[in-house]
């Protein structure tokens, strides 16, 4: 009886190994640069993000690196990953080699790399936009920085993010707008939407980001003063006050009325 069970167990192991080998054998090969696959360039970048050599290597792949990086960024934490990290850490301790980096760090660096190589790829921008609401603060930060590099191309994805149910994602979307070099006709309407946010801290951040646009934002802010939404009116008034003399020269009558009511 024991022999039968052992035989079945060995057959199951053999089938699992065969399936794993088949997956490995049929997988799509990663692109290479200077004789090294993309995965190795990425590992070197993760280990030392300030080193210009792996950074230049990733740039060389361009948008072709996006599918691999998307997988690295989206991979969920699970018990297998935890076990792999634990075993890798122990092996590194015994052998004196560098320990493996935490999964959270690799996900964040994948987002950073995606911002470097994406080339305004729609799938990359959408993935980075979703990462704005991730529970991991480090990933959110890298997603903000990566999306800010995409400029106006990120505008459509941010329209959804700034209306999202997650406060983290809405706030991160405003930070992207603040850091990016979007045209005013893209960034300002998104910030005015945030004036209606139910979270006072997000409205305050949007107000400050709008004020940083300077006198160019004054006409839209002046119009918003006549909104039927009290929160929008208050944000517009505060943004105009923060702009200061530039707002007075553009809309002196409005500012004088607002100052008189202060």
RODO-2510 file (C-alpha; in nm, 4 decimals, decimal comma):
residues 262
     n   res          X          Y          Z
     1     x     0,0000     0,0000     0,0000
     2     x     0,2817     0,2384     0,0891
     3     x     0,4535     0,1585    -0,2372
     4     x     0,1408     0,2482    -0,4344
     5     x     0,1081     0,5829    -0,2585
     6     x     0,4747     0,6570    -0,3104
     7     x     0,4409     0,5719    -0,6767
     8     x     0,1440     0,8069    -0,7173
     9     x     0,3333     1,0801    -0,5368
    10     x     0,6336     1,0395    -0,7673
    11     x     0,4071     1,0486    -1,0728
    12     x     0,2454     1,3707    -0,9480
    13     x     0,5880     1,5268    -0,8901
    14     x     0,6990     1,4207    -1,2365
    15     x     0,3880     1,5763    -1,3944
    16     x     0,4401     1,9019    -1,2080
    17     x     0,8040     1,9161    -1,3141
    18     x     0,7083     1,8401    -1,6728
    19     x     0,4470     2,1159    -1,6720
    20     x     0,6943     2,3625    -1,5250
    21     x     0,9571     2,2696    -1,7814
    22     x     0,7042     2,3049    -2,0631
    23     x     0,6088     2,6540    -1,9426
    24     x     0,9755     2,7512    -1,9142
    25     x     1,0588     2,6066    -2,2570
    26     x     0,7694     2,7750    -2,4397
    27     x     0,7947     3,1143    -2,2694
    28     x     0,8584     3,4126    -2,4906
    29     x     1,2286     3,5057    -2,4705
    30     x     1,3072     3,8454    -2,3236
    31     x     1,4776     4,1050    -2,5419
    32     x     1,8507     4,1464    -2,4936
    33     x     2,0947     4,4341    -2,4959
    34     x     2,4711     4,3871    -2,5073
    35     x     2,4286     4,0163    -2,4480
    36     x     2,2210     4,0534    -2,1312
    37     x     1,8455     3,9892    -2,1062
    38     x     1,6073     4,2575    -1,9895
    39     x     1,5495     4,0759    -1,6593
    40     x     1,9177     4,1068    -1,5684
    41     x     1,9288     4,4772    -1,6544
    42     x     1,6226     4,5253    -1,4364
    43     x     1,7749     4,3348    -1,1438
    44     x     2,0852     4,5532    -1,1638
    45     x     1,8682     4,8657    -1,1759
    46     x     1,6675     4,7525    -0,8732
    47     x     1,9855     4,6810    -0,6778
    48     x     2,1362     5,0218    -0,7579
    49     x     1,8904     5,2709    -0,9131
    50     x     2,1479     5,5519    -0,9159
    51     x     2,3968     5,3559    -1,1286
    52     x     2,3872     5,5069    -1,4810
    53     x     2,4878     5,1796    -1,6483
    54     x     2,1702     4,9720    -1,5802
    55     x     1,9631     5,2860    -1,6303
    56     x     2,1127     5,3305    -1,9768
    57     x     2,0551     4,9610    -2,0405
    58     x     1,6845     4,9935    -1,9610
    59     x     1,6550     5,3020    -2,1806
    60     x     1,8021     5,1054    -2,4686
    61     x     1,5039     4,8668    -2,4640
    62     x     1,2526     5,1487    -2,4926
    63     x     0,8816     5,0551    -2,5038
    64     x     0,9780     4,6911    -2,5709
    65     x     1,0523     4,6618    -2,1972
    66     x     0,7003     4,7665    -2,0965
    67     x     0,5328     4,4192    -2,0941
    68     x     0,8024     4,2760    -1,8654
    69     x     0,7925     4,5765    -1,6324
    70     x     0,4149     4,5643    -1,6129
    71     x     0,4364     4,2062    -1,4886
    72     x     0,6942     4,3047    -1,2292
    73     x     0,4806     4,5907    -1,1048
    74     x     0,1483     4,4070    -1,0938
    75     x     0,2581     4,0797    -0,9392
    76     x     0,0662     4,0266    -0,6177
    77     x     0,2149     3,9321    -0,2860
    78     x     0,1497     3,5682    -0,1926
    79     x     0,2869     3,2963     0,0314
    80     x     0,5162     3,1648    -0,2418
    81     x     0,6803     3,5052    -0,2833
    82     x     0,7191     3,5347     0,0934
    83     x     0,8786     3,1898     0,1092
    84     x     1,1136     3,2726    -0,1786
    85     x     1,2215     3,5940    -0,0082
    86     x     1,2777     3,4145     0,3226
    87     x     1,4854     3,1357     0,1651
    88     x     1,6820     3,3839    -0,0445
    89     x     1,7613     3,5932     0,2623
    90     x     1,8913     3,2887     0,4507
    91     x     2,1029     3,1733     0,1578
    92     x     2,2496     3,5221     0,1237
    93     x     2,3348     3,5205     0,4955
    94     x     2,5128     3,1859     0,4650
    95     x     2,6983     3,2653     0,1423
    96     x     2,7782     3,6291     0,2090
    97     x     2,6056     3,7393    -0,1115
    98     x     2,3738     4,0445    -0,1301
    99     x     2,0279     3,9627     0,0102
   100     x     1,7221     3,9743    -0,2161
   101     x     1,5356     4,3016    -0,2196
   102     x     1,1802     4,3150    -0,0776
   103     x     0,8964     4,2659    -0,3241
   104     x     0,7618     4,6150    -0,2495
   105     x     1,0909     4,7714    -0,3553
   106     x     1,0978     4,5785    -0,6820
   107     x     0,7406     4,6781    -0,7630
   108     x     0,8233     5,0435    -0,6991
   109     x     1,1370     5,0272    -0,9139
   110     x     0,9347     4,8617    -1,1914
   111     x     0,7027     5,1636    -1,1855
   112     x     1,0024     5,3975    -1,2007
   113     x     1,1504     5,2053    -1,4927
   114     x     0,8154     5,2040    -1,6686
   115     x     0,8087     5,5823    -1,6555
   116     x     1,1514     5,5878    -1,8192
   117     x     1,0837     5,3494    -2,1074
   118     x     0,7074     5,3549    -2,1656
   119     x     0,7063     5,6101    -2,4470
   120     x     0,3481     5,7171    -2,3647
   121     x     0,2284     5,3585    -2,4027
   122     x    -0,1446     5,3425    -2,3173
   123     x    -0,1192     5,0171    -2,1210
   124     x     0,1732     5,1509    -1,9181
   125     x    -0,0028     5,4779    -1,8403
   126     x    -0,3189     5,2959    -1,7321
   127     x    -0,1201     5,0608    -1,5064
   128     x     0,0631     5,3525    -1,3485
   129     x    -0,2667     5,5335    -1,3006
   130     x    -0,4106     5,2338    -1,1152
   131     x    -0,0943     5,2167    -0,9032
   132     x    -0,1775     5,5645    -0,7713
   133     x    -0,4304     5,3939    -0,5448
   134     x    -0,2062     5,1081    -0,4321
   135     x    -0,1797     5,0482    -0,0551
   136     x     0,2000     5,0655    -0,0841
   137     x     0,3069     5,4290    -0,0377
   138     x     0,6423     5,3734    -0,2100
   139     x     0,4730     5,2382    -0,5218
   140     x     0,2315     5,5334    -0,5217
   141     x     0,5237     5,7759    -0,5062
   142     x     0,7073     5,6118    -0,7960
   143     x     0,3842     5,5982    -0,9977
   144     x     0,3369     5,9732    -0,9422
   145     x     0,6901     6,0478    -1,0608
   146     x     0,6581     5,8123    -1,3584
   147     x     0,3232     5,9535    -1,4731
   148     x     0,4462     6,3097    -1,4362
   149     x     0,7045     6,2314    -1,7062
   150     x     0,4287     6,1378    -1,9516
   151     x     0,2870     6,4903    -1,9671
   152     x    -0,0429     6,5407    -2,1454
   153     x    -0,0527     6,1734    -2,2457
   154     x    -0,1459     6,0909    -1,8854
   155     x    -0,4426     6,3293    -1,8901
   156     x    -0,7079     6,0751    -1,9893
   157     x    -0,6020     5,8260    -1,7202
   158     x    -0,6008     6,1023    -1,4604
   159     x    -0,9617     6,1920    -1,5428
   160     x    -1,0622     5,8590    -1,3949
   161     x    -0,8121     5,8703    -1,1088
   162     x    -0,9230     6,2109    -0,9846
   163     x    -1,2811     6,0828    -0,9483
   164     x    -1,1838     5,7487    -0,7933
   165     x    -1,3320     5,6213    -0,4684
   166     x    -0,9827     5,5909    -0,3161
   167     x    -0,8611     5,9123    -0,1481
   168     x    -0,5025     5,7945    -0,2006
   169     x    -0,5547     5,7704    -0,5745
   170     x    -0,7297     6,1089    -0,5995
   171     x    -0,4552     6,2840    -0,4033
   172     x    -0,1823     6,1114    -0,6043
   173     x    -0,3498     6,2214    -0,9282
   174     x    -0,3267     6,5855    -0,8149
   175     x     0,0412     6,5352    -0,7314
   176     x     0,0981     6,4057    -1,0853
   177     x    -0,0656     6,7179    -1,2303
   178     x     0,1384     6,9413    -1,0016
   179     x     0,4677     6,7797    -1,1084
   180     x     0,3979     6,7333    -1,4790
   181     x     0,4351     6,9758    -1,7677
   182     x     0,0825     6,9408    -1,8991
   183     x    -0,0785     7,2132    -2,1021
   184     x    -0,3112     7,4361    -1,9043
   185     x    -0,6126     7,3137    -2,1020
   186     x    -0,5410     6,9618    -1,9723
   187     x    -0,4303     7,0261    -1,6143
   188     x    -0,6652     7,3051    -1,5058
   189     x    -0,9986     7,1273    -1,5744
   190     x    -0,8729     6,8280    -1,3728
   191     x    -0,7802     7,0481    -1,0788
   192     x    -1,1176     7,2240    -1,0904
   193     x    -1,2837     6,8819    -1,0634
   194     x    -1,0812     6,8251    -0,7449
   195     x    -1,2304     7,1458    -0,6004
   196     x    -1,5488     6,9395    -0,5531
   197     x    -1,3714     6,6572    -0,3660
   198     x    -1,5442     6,5525    -0,0409
   199     x    -1,2077     6,5394     0,1396
   200     x    -1,1008     6,8876     0,2630
   201     x    -0,7304     6,7948     0,2549
   202     x    -0,7545     6,6950    -0,1122
   203     x    -0,9380     7,0186    -0,1949
   204     x    -0,6642     7,2133    -0,0171
   205     x    -0,3928     7,0345    -0,2144
   206     x    -0,5776     7,0983    -0,5392
   207     x    -0,6127     7,4656    -0,4463
   208     x    -0,2395     7,4994    -0,3881
   209     x    -0,1574     7,3129    -0,7115
   210     x    -0,3906     7,5436    -0,9055
   211     x    -0,2354     7,8545    -0,7522
   212     x     0,1060     7,7357    -0,8713
   213     x    -0,0218     7,7690    -1,2281
   214     x    -0,0091     8,1441    -1,1734
   215     x    -0,2029     8,4213    -1,3525
   216     x    -0,2854     8,1895    -1,6445
   217     x    -0,5381     8,0158    -1,4184
   218     x    -0,7124     8,3382    -1,3136
   219     x    -0,9874     8,3477    -1,5820
   220     x    -1,1044     7,9959    -1,4971
   221     x    -1,0832     8,0664    -1,1244
   222     x    -1,2776     8,3886    -1,1664
   223     x    -1,5510     8,1997    -1,3468
   224     x    -1,5525     7,9347    -1,0712
   225     x    -1,6325     8,2043    -0,8154
   226     x    -1,9840     8,2058    -0,9586
   227     x    -2,0240     7,8265    -0,9155
   228     x    -2,3263     7,6947    -0,7291
   229     x    -2,0934     7,4687    -0,5281
   230     x    -1,9698     7,6377    -0,2085
   231     x    -1,6600     7,4180    -0,1920
   232     x    -1,5568     7,5120    -0,5464
   233     x    -1,6097     7,8824    -0,4773
   234     x    -1,3993     7,8654    -0,1625
   235     x    -1,1159     7,6814    -0,3394
   236     x    -1,1203     7,9307    -0,6273
   237     x    -1,1106     8,2260    -0,3889
   238     x    -0,8217     8,0759    -0,1902
   239     x    -0,6282     7,9994    -0,5096
   240     x    -0,6747     8,3577    -0,6288
   241     x    -0,5540     8,4907    -0,2944
   242     x    -0,2504     8,2607    -0,3139
   243     x    -0,1676     8,3807    -0,6657
   244     x    -0,1666     8,7310    -0,5225
   245     x    -0,0666     9,0315    -0,7310
   246     x    -0,0834     8,8342    -1,0534
   247     x    -0,4500     8,7658    -0,9895
   248     x    -0,5215     9,1297    -0,9058
   249     x    -0,3754     9,2505    -1,2321
   250     x    -0,5823     8,9949    -1,4244
   251     x    -0,9094     9,0337    -1,2357
   252     x    -0,8906     9,3380    -1,0062
   253     x    -1,2645     9,3741    -0,9561
   254     x    -1,3095     9,0156    -0,8452
   255     x    -1,0141     9,0243    -0,6099
   256     x    -1,1247     9,3516    -0,4524
   257     x    -1,4689     9,2076    -0,3832
   258     x    -1,3167     8,8881    -0,2433
   259     x    -1,0749     9,0819    -0,0239
   260     x    -1,3531     9,3002     0,1085
   261     x    -1,5441     8,9954     0,2199
   262     x    -1,2420     8,8452     0,3957
***
